């Protein structure tokens, strides 16, 4: 009985010690800021029978990463709609117009994750809310963690690959039916910089 009580006391003491440790010692939770210079938000959509690519050049956001359990992570992203680029100024102006994105009225699209599900290896299904033109829909992103480590000048960074397919009509973008496809394939390459923890007051 004494031996049992001793083991119980030791176990309780260890648990108490763990609870007294600072958060940084108990869980590797880190915040990363998306680096817009090394991040690519690309898409392709059919023009009749040919896929035409484009991208958004301005993006910002944060990824809160639980290194011990990536499924506990979360992400929030804002993309500047007027930054849409297809390398053809007339087409870009049309995409920014009320025919499509109405960029002057709705200058930002946002994504906020709600659930990460581990699939295999470093891949996850990330469910969240995508808002375009004030229309919010649940979407599923295929996300792969491509690594954590030192970047330029030794700064800590992380890398991610994201893909999904959207139906533009879900967000009230339906112009030029028959000429432009409705399915939009999205591929995003993300580099994010680890935010330095704020010093305690």
Secondary structure, DSSP 8 states (H G I E B T S, - for coil): -HHHHHHHHHHHHHHHHHHHS-HHHH--EEEEEE-GGG-EEEEEEEETTEEEEEEE--EEEEEEEETT-GGG-EEEEEEEGGGEE-S-HHHHHHHHSTTTT-TTTS-EEEEEEEEEEEEETTEEEEEEEEEETTEEEEEEEEEEEEEEEE-GGG-EEEEEEEEEEEEGGGGT---SBTTEEEEEEEEEEEEEEE-------
